Amino acid sequence: MTSTSGGDYPVDDVAQAWLIKMRGEDAGALRGEFEAWLLASADHGEAYRRAEHRMAALAVLKTSQRYGTSHAEARRGWVSGWLPWGAAATAIALLIVAIGAGGASLPGQPGSASTALAAEPLMTQRGEIRTFQLADGSSATLDTDSRLDVAFGDGNRGVRLVKGRVRLSISKQAIPLHIDAGRGAAIANDAEIDLSLDEAGTVSAVLRRGEADVRTDAKTGPATALSQGKPLTYQRDGKLLLGRAQASDIPANWPEGWAEYRSIRLDRLVAEANRYAVIPIVIDDAASAALEVSGRFHLSETDAFAERIAILFGLRVERTARAILLRRR
């Protein structure tokens, strides 16, 4: 018998409903409730992972209109029961769990809830996506193989991105948050911002909410106001990159391990997936590498990703001890 997640609702049905909601327009507003549901039981995390695997296997992910605004309208105050989302073959609903604030591991990724202390480095391993709660009420979600140094105290509030990618959800305080990345720096308060720093020293910043200014040279450069959703990228020497799409553009839904592209070369997409892979994916020929692909991909699930790409392009998957090979049939 399938276990339940409050009332008589099967936990797998609730997990599938969350999977749909967290890829819809209200994902940001629902994140706190989603993480509370995950933390309420180990069975919830397992059910969510099963839902992800089923969705990846079908290569289908659609935002269903039946999970629309009815839940958002009903979600007010402390709720102790199930709230219907709409008509369906089987009624699917959410249990809103009231728990204390704190960081949470994202679904399908290793790691546990953490609280960062002043001057404490925050780090993730390869394949891990993890959220940390900072001492000032902000949160930092680190992508795979990333490091963020934190330094609070003496009237200062600052972090430095040492490598990788971070999403900072910055609490409103009297003092704004100072964010160092490469040669430049950003200033933000009551905002959400993504930053990445690659091995070549290239920094990309994308504002998701609020306001933020960036200096490509923290010491002498002028400040540039970020436009919401529009990447700003600068090189190791502080030179601003303009006028072309950047390989370092940051997908909006990367904290869930997903990325969506209108058009991207297959070799670039595989390179993104390999950031999470313990055993890398290798494309066997140049013609396949140059293929253009579009869609939504679960980059952090290496095996499922490779299988989906193989199906899309009629390739075959061969596994060795050192690589997952994508080859022509």
TAPE-V592172 format. One line per field, one symbol per residue. ss: DSSP state (2 for helix, 1 for strand, 0 for the rest). A space follows every 10 residues. Layout:
ss=???
//
This chain:
ss=0001000001 2222222222 2000002222 2222222222 0222222222 2222222200 0000000022 2222000000 0111000000 0011100000 0000100000 0001100000 1110000001 1110000011 1100001111 1110011111 1111111111 0000001111 1001111100 1111111000 0011111110 0111100000 0011100100 0111000001 1000000000 0002220111 1111122222 2222000000 1110022220 0111111100 0222222222 2220111110 000111110
//
